[in-house]
Amino acid sequence: MKAIWISIWALIFCRALTFAQTLPKEVRFFWADATDARDLGQYELALIFHGMTLEMAQDNAELYNSRGKTYFDMAVSGQYNAKMDSLLKLALTDYSTGLRCTHVHDTIKSEILVNRGAAYGTQGQMDAALEDLNEGLRFNKKNINGYLNRPLVYQSLGNYKNAVEDLSLYLHLNPNSAEIYYERGMLHRVLDNPKKAIEDLDRAISMNPNLGIAYLERARAYANSGDKAAAQQDFERAGQFGIKMEPWDVEAMGRQ
Protein backbone atom coordinates (compact mmCIF):
# COMPACT_ATOMS: atom_id res chain seq x y z
CA MET A 1 0.00 0.00 0.00
CA LYS A 2 2.86 2.38 0.70
CA ALA A 3 3.94 2.49 -2.96
CA ILE A 4 0.38 3.30 -4.06
CA TRP A 5 0.14 6.02 -1.43
CA ILE A 6 3.38 7.62 -2.57
CA SER A 7 2.43 7.52 -6.23
CA ILE A 8 -0.86 9.26 -5.48
CA TRP A 9 0.85 12.04 -3.62
CA ALA A 10 3.32 12.42 -6.45
CA LEU A 11 0.68 12.54 -9.10
CA ILE A 12 -1.32 15.20 -7.43
CA PHE A 13 1.57 17.40 -6.25
CA CYS A 14 1.06 21.13 -6.86
CA ARG A 15 2.90 23.17 -9.45
CA ALA A 16 4.23 26.57 -8.43
CA LEU A 17 2.23 29.55 -9.60
CA THR A 18 3.97 32.17 -11.67
CA PHE A 19 4.11 35.47 -9.85
CA ALA A 20 7.60 35.69 -11.32
CA GLN A 21 7.32 38.89 -13.30
CA THR A 22 9.14 40.80 -10.55
CA LEU A 23 12.14 38.45 -10.67
CA PRO A 24 15.24 39.45 -12.65
CA LYS A 25 15.44 38.02 -16.16
CA GLU A 26 18.38 35.77 -15.28
CA VAL A 27 16.48 34.23 -12.37
CA ARG A 28 13.44 33.55 -14.54
CA PHE A 29 15.71 31.96 -17.14
CA PHE A 30 17.37 29.55 -14.72
CA TRP A 31 14.06 28.80 -13.00
CA ALA A 32 12.55 27.80 -16.33
CA ASP A 33 15.54 25.51 -16.95
CA ALA A 34 15.12 24.00 -13.48
CA THR A 35 11.43 23.34 -14.08
CA ASP A 36 12.09 21.77 -17.47
CA ALA A 37 14.80 19.53 -16.05
CA ARG A 38 12.55 18.43 -13.18
CA ASP A 39 9.69 17.63 -15.53
CA LEU A 40 12.09 15.47 -17.57
CA GLY A 41 13.22 13.62 -14.45
CA GLN A 42 16.66 15.25 -14.55
CA TYR A 43 16.50 16.10 -10.87
CA GLU A 44 20.16 16.68 -10.13
CA LEU A 45 20.43 19.11 -13.03
CA ALA A 46 17.26 20.82 -11.80
CA LEU A 47 18.85 21.28 -8.38
CA ILE A 48 21.88 22.95 -9.95
CA PHE A 49 19.64 25.48 -11.70
CA HIS A 50 17.61 25.96 -8.51
CA GLY A 51 20.82 26.72 -6.64
CA MET A 52 21.60 29.45 -9.16
CA THR A 53 18.18 31.03 -8.77
CA LEU A 54 18.39 31.09 -5.00
CA GLU A 55 21.86 32.62 -5.05
CA MET A 56 20.37 35.54 -6.98
CA ALA A 57 17.02 35.76 -5.17
CA GLN A 58 17.33 34.51 -1.60
CA ASP A 59 14.00 35.83 -0.33
CA ASN A 60 11.56 34.42 -2.87
CA ALA A 61 8.97 31.96 -1.62
CA GLU A 62 8.17 30.57 -5.09
CA LEU A 63 11.76 29.53 -5.68
CA TYR A 64 11.92 27.63 -2.40
CA ASN A 65 8.57 26.05 -3.22
CA SER A 66 9.88 24.98 -6.63
CA ARG A 67 13.06 23.46 -5.25
CA GLY A 68 11.05 21.77 -2.52
CA LYS A 69 8.90 20.16 -5.20
CA THR A 70 12.06 18.93 -6.93
CA TYR A 71 13.27 17.27 -3.73
CA PHE A 72 9.80 15.76 -3.26
CA ASP A 73 9.66 14.43 -6.81
CA MET A 74 13.09 12.88 -6.34
CA ALA A 75 11.94 11.26 -3.11
CA VAL A 76 8.91 9.58 -4.68
CA SER A 77 10.44 8.83 -8.09
CA GLY A 78 11.71 5.41 -7.05
CA GLN A 79 15.22 6.34 -8.21
CA TYR A 80 16.49 7.45 -4.82
CA ASN A 81 14.88 5.05 -2.36
CA ALA A 82 17.91 4.98 -0.08
CA LYS A 83 17.75 8.78 0.19
CA MET A 84 13.99 9.11 0.38
CA ASP A 85 13.79 10.26 3.99
CA SER A 86 16.57 12.82 3.62
CA LEU A 87 15.03 14.17 0.40
CA LEU A 88 11.66 14.60 2.09
CA LYS A 89 13.38 16.48 4.92
CA LEU A 90 15.05 18.77 2.39
CA ALA A 91 11.68 19.38 0.74
CA LEU A 92 10.11 20.22 4.09
CA THR A 93 12.97 22.58 4.90
CA ASP A 94 12.52 24.46 1.62
CA TYR A 95 8.75 24.75 2.07
CA SER A 96 9.20 26.05 5.60
CA THR A 97 11.85 28.53 4.44
CA GLY A 98 9.53 29.73 1.70
CA LEU A 99 6.79 30.41 4.22
CA ARG A 100 9.20 32.60 6.22
CA CYS A 101 10.04 34.81 3.23
CA THR A 102 8.80 38.38 3.29
CA HIS A 103 5.76 39.46 1.30
CA VAL A 104 4.42 35.97 0.51
CA HIS A 105 1.18 36.28 -1.47
CA ASP A 106 -1.70 34.31 0.05
CA THR A 107 -2.04 32.21 -3.10
CA ILE A 108 1.62 31.22 -2.96
CA LYS A 109 1.32 30.56 0.76
CA SER A 110 -1.57 28.22 0.00
CA GLU A 111 0.47 26.36 -2.62
CA ILE A 112 3.41 25.90 -0.27
CA LEU A 113 1.23 24.69 2.60
CA VAL A 114 -0.55 22.19 0.37
CA ASN A 115 2.81 20.97 -0.93
CA ARG A 116 4.23 20.69 2.57
CA GLY A 117 1.10 18.82 3.61
CA ALA A 118 1.76 16.33 0.81
CA ALA A 119 5.32 15.83 2.02
CA TYR A 120 4.16 15.28 5.60
CA GLY A 121 1.55 12.84 4.32
CA THR A 122 4.19 10.87 2.43
CA GLN A 123 6.15 10.63 5.68
CA GLY A 124 3.07 9.31 7.45
CA GLN A 125 2.72 12.44 9.61
CA MET A 126 -1.01 12.75 9.08
CA ASP A 127 -1.75 15.28 11.82
CA ALA A 128 0.87 17.67 10.44
CA ALA A 129 -0.36 17.02 6.90
CA LEU A 130 -3.95 17.79 7.83
CA GLU A 131 -2.96 20.97 9.66
CA ASP A 132 -1.07 22.28 6.62
CA LEU A 133 -3.80 21.30 4.17
CA ASN A 134 -6.47 23.00 6.28
CA GLU A 135 -4.36 26.13 6.50
CA GLY A 136 -3.54 26.05 2.79
CA LEU A 137 -7.21 25.88 1.88
CA ARG A 138 -7.98 28.69 4.31
CA PHE A 139 -5.64 30.96 2.34
CA ASN A 140 -7.13 29.88 -0.99
CA LYS A 141 -10.46 28.05 -1.06
CA LYS A 142 -9.99 27.41 -4.79
CA ASN A 143 -6.70 25.56 -4.43
CA ILE A 144 -7.87 22.54 -6.38
CA ASN A 145 -4.96 20.31 -5.39
CA GLY A 146 -5.80 20.81 -1.74
CA TYR A 147 -9.07 19.00 -2.36
CA LEU A 148 -7.10 16.08 -3.79
CA ASN A 149 -4.43 15.89 -1.10
CA ARG A 150 -6.67 16.28 1.93
CA PRO A 151 -8.92 13.30 1.08
CA LEU A 152 -5.84 11.07 1.20
CA VAL A 153 -5.28 12.16 4.79
CA TYR A 154 -8.95 11.71 5.65
CA GLN A 155 -8.89 8.21 4.17
CA SER A 156 -5.82 7.26 6.17
CA LEU A 157 -7.66 8.46 9.29
CA GLY A 158 -10.82 6.55 8.36
CA ASN A 159 -12.81 9.74 7.81
CA TYR A 160 -14.40 8.73 4.50
CA LYS A 161 -17.29 11.17 4.72
CA ASN A 162 -14.97 14.18 4.78
CA ALA A 163 -12.93 12.64 1.96
CA VAL A 164 -16.09 12.44 -0.18
CA GLU A 165 -16.90 16.07 0.61
CA ASP A 166 -13.46 17.20 -0.54
CA LEU A 167 -13.63 15.20 -3.74
CA SER A 168 -17.02 16.76 -4.42
CA LEU A 169 -15.45 20.20 -4.02
CA TYR A 170 -12.72 19.17 -6.43
CA LEU A 171 -15.27 17.96 -9.00
CA HIS A 172 -17.15 21.23 -8.65
CA LEU A 173 -13.98 23.01 -9.75
CA ASN A 174 -12.92 20.36 -12.28
CA PRO A 175 -15.77 18.08 -13.39
CA ASN A 176 -13.76 16.37 -16.14
CA SER A 177 -11.76 13.80 -14.17
CA ALA A 178 -12.76 10.16 -14.58
CA GLU A 179 -10.22 9.14 -11.94
CA ILE A 180 -11.82 11.35 -9.29
CA TYR A 181 -15.31 10.08 -10.07
CA TYR A 182 -13.84 6.60 -9.63
CA GLU A 183 -12.26 7.61 -6.33
CA ARG A 184 -15.46 9.15 -4.99
CA GLY A 185 -17.45 6.14 -6.19
CA MET A 186 -15.12 3.84 -4.28
CA LEU A 187 -15.63 5.88 -1.12
CA HIS A 188 -19.41 5.84 -1.55
CA ARG A 189 -19.20 2.06 -1.67
CA VAL A 190 -17.08 2.00 1.48
CA LEU A 191 -19.74 4.18 3.11
CA ASP A 192 -22.36 1.56 2.11
CA ASN A 193 -24.07 3.77 -0.45
CA PRO A 194 -23.98 1.56 -3.58
CA LYS A 195 -26.46 3.70 -5.51
CA LYS A 196 -24.24 6.79 -5.37
CA ALA A 197 -21.20 4.61 -5.96
CA ILE A 198 -22.68 3.21 -9.16
CA GLU A 199 -23.66 6.71 -10.35
CA ASP A 200 -20.08 7.95 -9.92
CA LEU A 201 -18.57 4.84 -11.48
CA ASP A 202 -20.96 5.06 -14.43
CA ARG A 203 -19.70 8.60 -14.96
CA ALA A 204 -16.06 7.54 -14.67
CA ILE A 205 -16.50 4.75 -17.20
CA SER A 206 -18.42 6.96 -19.64
CA MET A 207 -15.54 9.43 -19.51
CA ASN A 208 -12.83 6.76 -19.75
CA PRO A 209 -14.02 3.32 -20.90
CA ASN A 210 -10.47 2.00 -20.47
CA LEU A 211 -10.37 2.71 -16.74
CA GLY A 212 -10.33 -0.96 -15.82
CA ILE A 213 -10.28 -0.45 -12.05
CA ALA A 214 -13.63 1.36 -12.30
CA TYR A 215 -15.29 -1.82 -13.61
CA LEU A 216 -13.95 -3.74 -10.62
CA GLU A 217 -15.23 -1.11 -8.21
CA ARG A 218 -18.62 -0.92 -9.92
CA ALA A 219 -18.86 -4.71 -9.74
CA ARG A 220 -18.36 -4.47 -5.99
CA ALA A 221 -21.03 -1.80 -5.72
CA TYR A 222 -23.45 -3.94 -7.75
CA ALA A 223 -22.67 -6.92 -5.52
CA ASN A 224 -23.37 -4.81 -2.43
CA SER A 225 -26.69 -3.72 -3.92
CA GLY A 226 -27.67 -7.33 -4.60
CA ASP A 227 -27.41 -7.17 -8.41
CA LYS A 228 -25.05 -10.11 -8.87
CA ALA A 229 -25.69 -10.41 -12.61
CA ALA A 230 -24.44 -6.86 -13.23
CA ALA A 231 -21.60 -7.46 -10.79
CA GLN A 232 -20.49 -10.59 -12.63
CA GLN A 233 -20.54 -8.72 -15.94
CA ASP A 234 -18.32 -5.97 -14.53
CA PHE A 235 -15.94 -8.44 -12.88
CA GLU A 236 -15.49 -10.02 -16.31
CA ARG A 237 -14.90 -6.59 -17.89
CA ALA A 238 -12.29 -5.80 -15.24
CA GLY A 239 -10.63 -9.14 -16.00
CA GLN A 240 -10.24 -8.06 -19.62
CA PHE A 241 -7.96 -5.31 -18.31
CA GLY A 242 -5.97 -7.82 -16.26
CA ILE A 243 -7.65 -6.83 -12.99
CA LYS A 244 -8.56 -9.89 -10.93
CA MET A 245 -11.14 -10.41 -8.21
CA GLU A 246 -9.92 -10.54 -4.63
CA PRO A 247 -10.92 -13.45 -2.37
CA TRP A 248 -13.47 -11.27 -0.64
CA ASP A 249 -15.00 -10.43 -4.02
CA VAL A 250 -15.54 -14.14 -4.63
CA GLU A 251 -17.11 -14.46 -1.19
CA ALA A 252 -19.42 -11.53 -1.86
CA MET A 253 -20.59 -13.21 -5.04
CA GLY A 254 -21.49 -16.31 -3.03
CA ARG A 255 -18.90 -18.60 -4.60
CA GLN A 256 -16.35 -20.84 -2.91
VEXSE-53547 format. One record per residue (C-alpha): x, y, z; residue number from 0; residue in one letter. Coordinates in pm, whole numbers, padded with zeros to 5 digits. Example, Ala and Ser with C-alpha at 12.3 -4.5 7.8 and 13.67 -1.06 7.14 Angstrom:
2
+--------+--------+--------+-----+----+
|     px |     py |     pz |   i | aa |
+--------+--------+--------+-----+----+
|  01230 | -00450 |  00780 |   0 |  a |
|  01367 | -00106 |  00714 |   1 |  s |
+--------+--------+--------+-----+----+
This chain:
256
+--------+--------+--------+-----+----+
|     px |     py |     pz |   i | aa |
+--------+--------+--------+-----+----+
|  00000 |  00000 |  00000 |   0 |  m |
|  00286 |  00238 |  00070 |   1 |  k |
|  00394 |  00249 | -00296 |   2 |  a |
|  00038 |  00330 | -00406 |   3 |  i |
|  00014 |  00602 | -00143 |   4 |  w |
|  00338 |  00762 | -00257 |   5 |  i |
|  00243 |  00752 | -00623 |   6 |  s |
| -00086 |  00926 | -00548 |   7 |  i |
|  00085 |  01204 | -00362 |   8 |  w |
|  00332 |  01242 | -00645 |   9 |  a |
|  00068 |  01254 | -00910 |  10 |  l |
| -00132 |  01520 | -00743 |  11 |  i |
|  00157 |  01740 | -00625 |  12 |  f |
|  00106 |  02113 | -00686 |  13 |  c |
|  00290 |  02317 | -00945 |  14 |  r |
|  00423 |  02657 | -00843 |  15 |  a |
|  00223 |  02955 | -00960 |  16 |  l |
|  00397 |  03217 | -01167 |  17 |  t |
|  00411 |  03547 | -00985 |  18 |  f |
|  00760 |  03569 | -01132 |  19 |  a |
|  00732 |  03889 | -01330 |  20 |  q |
|  00914 |  04080 | -01055 |  21 |  t |
|  01214 |  03845 | -01067 |  22 |  l |
|  01524 |  03945 | -01265 |  23 |  p |
|  01544 |  03802 | -01616 |  24 |  k |
|  01838 |  03577 | -01528 |  25 |  e |
|  01648 |  03423 | -01237 |  26 |  v |
|  01344 |  03355 | -01454 |  27 |  r |
|  01571 |  03196 | -01714 |  28 |  f |
|  01737 |  02955 | -01472 |  29 |  f |
|  01406 |  02880 | -01300 |  30 |  w |
|  01255 |  02780 | -01633 |  31 |  a |
|  01554 |  02551 | -01695 |  32 |  d |
|  01512 |  02400 | -01348 |  33 |  a |
|  01143 |  02334 | -01408 |  34 |  t |
|  01209 |  02177 | -01747 |  35 |  d |
|  01480 |  01953 | -01605 |  36 |  a |
|  01255 |  01843 | -01318 |  37 |  r |
|  00969 |  01763 | -01553 |  38 |  d |
|  01209 |  01547 | -01757 |  39 |  l |
|  01322 |  01362 | -01445 |  40 |  g |
|  01666 |  01525 | -01455 |  41 |  q |
|  01650 |  01610 | -01087 |  42 |  y |
|  02016 |  01668 | -01013 |  43 |  e |
|  02043 |  01911 | -01303 |  44 |  l |
|  01726 |  02082 | -01180 |  45 |  a |
|  01885 |  02128 | -00838 |  46 |  l |
|  02188 |  02295 | -00995 |  47 |  i |
|  01964 |  02548 | -01170 |  48 |  f |
|  01761 |  02596 | -00851 |  49 |  h |
|  02082 |  02672 | -00664 |  50 |  g |
|  02160 |  02945 | -00916 |  51 |  m |
|  01818 |  03103 | -00877 |  52 |  t |
|  01839 |  03109 | -00500 |  53 |  l |
|  02186 |  03262 | -00505 |  54 |  e |
|  02037 |  03554 | -00698 |  55 |  m |
|  01702 |  03576 | -00517 |  56 |  a |
|  01733 |  03451 | -00160 |  57 |  q |
|  01400 |  03583 | -00033 |  58 |  d |
|  01156 |  03442 | -00287 |  59 |  n |
|  00897 |  03196 | -00162 |  60 |  a |
|  00817 |  03057 | -00509 |  61 |  e |
|  01176 |  02953 | -00568 |  62 |  l |
|  01192 |  02763 | -00240 |  63 |  y |
|  00857 |  02605 | -00322 |  64 |  n |
|  00988 |  02498 | -00663 |  65 |  s |
|  01306 |  02346 | -00525 |  66 |  r |
|  01105 |  02177 | -00252 |  67 |  g |
|  00890 |  02016 | -00520 |  68 |  k |
|  01206 |  01893 | -00693 |  69 |  t |
|  01327 |  01727 | -00373 |  70 |  y |
|  00980 |  01576 | -00326 |  71 |  f |
|  00966 |  01443 | -00681 |  72 |  d |
|  01309 |  01288 | -00634 |  73 |  m |
|  01194 |  01126 | -00311 |  74 |  a |
|  00891 |  00958 | -00468 |  75 |  v |
|  01044 |  00883 | -00809 |  76 |  s |
|  01171 |  00541 | -00705 |  77 |  g |
|  01522 |  00634 | -00821 |  78 |  q |
|  01649 |  00745 | -00482 |  79 |  y |
|  01488 |  00505 | -00236 |  80 |  n |
|  01791 |  00498 | -00008 |  81 |  a |
|  01775 |  00878 |  00019 |  82 |  k |
|  01399 |  00911 |  00038 |  83 |  m |
|  01379 |  01026 |  00399 |  84 |  d |
|  01657 |  01282 |  00362 |  85 |  s |
|  01503 |  01417 |  00040 |  86 |  l |
|  01166 |  01460 |  00209 |  87 |  l |
|  01338 |  01648 |  00492 |  88 |  k |
|  01505 |  01877 |  00239 |  89 |  l |
|  01168 |  01938 |  00074 |  90 |  a |
|  01011 |  02022 |  00409 |  91 |  l |
|  01297 |  02258 |  00490 |  92 |  t |
|  01252 |  02446 |  00162 |  93 |  d |
|  00875 |  02475 |  00207 |  94 |  y |
|  00920 |  02605 |  00560 |  95 |  s |
|  01185 |  02853 |  00444 |  96 |  t |
|  00953 |  02973 |  00170 |  97 |  g |
|  00679 |  03041 |  00422 |  98 |  l |
|  00920 |  03260 |  00622 |  99 |  r |
|  01004 |  03481 |  00323 | 100 |  c |
|  00880 |  03838 |  00329 | 101 |  t |
|  00576 |  03946 |  00130 | 102 |  h |
|  00442 |  03597 |  00051 | 103 |  v |
|  00118 |  03628 | -00147 | 104 |  h |
| -00170 |  03431 |  00005 | 105 |  d |
| -00204 |  03221 | -00310 | 106 |  t |
|  00162 |  03122 | -00296 | 107 |  i |
|  00132 |  03056 |  00076 | 108 |  k |
| -00157 |  02822 |  00000 | 109 |  s |
|  00047 |  02636 | -00262 | 110 |  e |
|  00341 |  02590 | -00027 | 111 |  i |
|  00123 |  02469 |  00260 | 112 |  l |
| -00055 |  02219 |  00037 | 113 |  v |
|  00281 |  02097 | -00093 | 114 |  n |
|  00423 |  02069 |  00257 | 115 |  r |
|  00110 |  01882 |  00361 | 116 |  g |
|  00176 |  01633 |  00081 | 117 |  a |
|  00532 |  01583 |  00202 | 118 |  a |
|  00416 |  01528 |  00560 | 119 |  y |
|  00155 |  01284 |  00432 | 120 |  g |
|  00419 |  01087 |  00243 | 121 |  t |
|  00615 |  01063 |  00568 | 122 |  q |
|  00307 |  00931 |  00745 | 123 |  g |
|  00272 |  01244 |  00961 | 124 |  q |
| -00101 |  01275 |  00908 | 125 |  m |
| -00175 |  01528 |  01182 | 126 |  d |
|  00087 |  01767 |  01044 | 127 |  a |
| -00036 |  01702 |  00690 | 128 |  a |
| -00395 |  01779 |  00783 | 129 |  l |
| -00296 |  02097 |  00966 | 130 |  e |
| -00107 |  02228 |  00662 | 131 |  d |
| -00380 |  02130 |  00417 | 132 |  l |
| -00647 |  02300 |  00628 | 133 |  n |
| -00436 |  02613 |  00650 | 134 |  e |
| -00354 |  02605 |  00279 | 135 |  g |
| -00721 |  02588 |  00188 | 136 |  l |
| -00798 |  02869 |  00431 | 137 |  r |
| -00564 |  03096 |  00234 | 138 |  f |
| -00713 |  02988 | -00099 | 139 |  n |
| -01046 |  02805 | -00106 | 140 |  k |
| -00999 |  02741 | -00479 | 141 |  k |
| -00670 |  02556 | -00443 | 142 |  n |
| -00787 |  02254 | -00638 | 143 |  i |
| -00496 |  02031 | -00539 | 144 |  n |
| -00580 |  02081 | -00174 | 145 |  g |
| -00907 |  01900 | -00236 | 146 |  y |
| -00710 |  01608 | -00379 | 147 |  l |
| -00443 |  01589 | -00110 | 148 |  n |
| -00667 |  01628 |  00193 | 149 |  r |
| -00892 |  01330 |  00108 | 150 |  p |
| -00584 |  01107 |  00120 | 151 |  l |
| -00528 |  01216 |  00479 | 152 |  v |
| -00895 |  01171 |  00565 | 153 |  y |
| -00889 |  00821 |  00417 | 154 |  q |
| -00582 |  00726 |  00617 | 155 |  s |
| -00766 |  00846 |  00929 | 156 |  l |
| -01082 |  00655 |  00836 | 157 |  g |
| -01281 |  00974 |  00781 | 158 |  n |
| -01440 |  00873 |  00450 | 159 |  y |
| -01729 |  01117 |  00472 | 160 |  k |
| -01497 |  01418 |  00478 | 161 |  n |
| -01293 |  01264 |  00196 | 162 |  a |
| -01609 |  01244 | -00018 | 163 |  v |
| -01690 |  01607 |  00061 | 164 |  e |
| -01346 |  01720 | -00054 | 165 |  d |
| -01363 |  01520 | -00374 | 166 |  l |
| -01702 |  01676 | -00442 | 167 |  s |
| -01545 |  02020 | -00402 | 168 |  l |
| -01272 |  01917 | -00643 | 169 |  y |
| -01527 |  01796 | -00900 | 170 |  l |
| -01715 |  02123 | -00865 | 171 |  h |
| -01398 |  02301 | -00975 | 172 |  l |
| -01292 |  02036 | -01228 | 173 |  n |
| -01577 |  01808 | -01339 | 174 |  p |
| -01376 |  01637 | -01614 | 175 |  n |
| -01176 |  01380 | -01417 | 176 |  s |
| -01276 |  01016 | -01458 | 177 |  a |
| -01022 |  00914 | -01194 | 178 |  e |
| -01182 |  01135 | -00929 | 179 |  i |
| -01531 |  01008 | -01007 | 180 |  y |
| -01384 |  00660 | -00963 | 181 |  y |
| -01226 |  00761 | -00633 | 182 |  e |
| -01546 |  00915 | -00499 | 183 |  r |
| -01745 |  00614 | -00619 | 184 |  g |
| -01512 |  00384 | -00428 | 185 |  m |
| -01563 |  00588 | -00112 | 186 |  l |
| -01941 |  00584 | -00155 | 187 |  h |
| -01920 |  00206 | -00167 | 188 |  r |
| -01708 |  00200 |  00148 | 189 |  v |
| -01974 |  00418 |  00311 | 190 |  l |
| -02236 |  00156 |  00211 | 191 |  d |
| -02407 |  00377 | -00045 | 192 |  n |
| -02398 |  00156 | -00358 | 193 |  p |
| -02646 |  00370 | -00551 | 194 |  k |
| -02424 |  00679 | -00537 | 195 |  k |
| -02120 |  00461 | -00596 | 196 |  a |
| -02268 |  00321 | -00916 | 197 |  i |
| -02366 |  00671 | -01035 | 198 |  e |
| -02008 |  00795 | -00992 | 199 |  d |
| -01857 |  00484 | -01148 | 200 |  l |
| -02096 |  00506 | -01443 | 201 |  d |
| -01970 |  00860 | -01496 | 202 |  r |
| -01606 |  00754 | -01467 | 203 |  a |
| -01650 |  00475 | -01720 | 204 |  i |
| -01842 |  00696 | -01964 | 205 |  s |
| -01554 |  00943 | -01951 | 206 |  m |
| -01283 |  00676 | -01975 | 207 |  n |
| -01402 |  00332 | -02090 | 208 |  p |
| -01047 |  00200 | -02047 | 209 |  n |
| -01037 |  00271 | -01674 | 210 |  l |
| -01033 | -00096 | -01582 | 211 |  g |
| -01028 | -00045 | -01205 | 212 |  i |
| -01363 |  00136 | -01230 | 213 |  a |
| -01529 | -00182 | -01361 | 214 |  y |
| -01395 | -00374 | -01062 | 215 |  l |
| -01523 | -00111 | -00821 | 216 |  e |
| -01862 | -00092 | -00992 | 217 |  r |
| -01886 | -00471 | -00974 | 218 |  a |
| -01836 | -00447 | -00599 | 219 |  r |
| -02103 | -00180 | -00572 | 220 |  a |
| -02345 | -00394 | -00775 | 221 |  y |
| -02267 | -00692 | -00552 | 222 |  a |
| -02337 | -00481 | -00243 | 223 |  n |
| -02669 | -00372 | -00392 | 224 |  s |
| -02767 | -00733 | -00460 | 225 |  g |
| -02741 | -00717 | -00841 | 226 |  d |
| -02505 | -01011 | -00887 | 227 |  k |
| -02569 | -01041 | -01261 | 228 |  a |
| -02444 | -00686 | -01323 | 229 |  a |
| -02160 | -00746 | -01079 | 230 |  a |
| -02049 | -01059 | -01263 | 231 |  q |
| -02054 | -00872 | -01594 | 232 |  q |
| -01832 | -00597 | -01453 | 233 |  d |
| -01594 | -00844 | -01288 | 234 |  f |
| -01549 | -01002 | -01631 | 235 |  e |
| -01490 | -00659 | -01789 | 236 |  r |
| -01229 | -00580 | -01524 | 237 |  a |
| -01063 | -00914 | -01600 | 238 |  g |
| -01024 | -00806 | -01962 | 239 |  q |
| -00796 | -00531 | -01831 | 240 |  f |
| -00597 | -00782 | -01626 | 241 |  g |
| -00765 | -00683 | -01299 | 242 |  i |
| -00856 | -00989 | -01093 | 243 |  k |
| -01114 | -01041 | -00821 | 244 |  m |
| -00992 | -01054 | -00463 | 245 |  e |
| -01092 | -01345 | -00237 | 246 |  p |
| -01347 | -01127 | -00064 | 247 |  w |
| -01500 | -01043 | -00402 | 248 |  d |
| -01554 | -01414 | -00463 | 249 |  v |
| -01711 | -01446 | -00119 | 250 |  e |
| -01942 | -01153 | -00186 | 251 |  a |
| -02059 | -01321 | -00504 | 252 |  m |
| -02149 | -01631 | -00303 | 253 |  g |
| -01890 | -01860 | -00460 | 254 |  r |
| -01635 | -02084 | -00291 | 255 |  q |
+--------+--------+--------+-----+----+
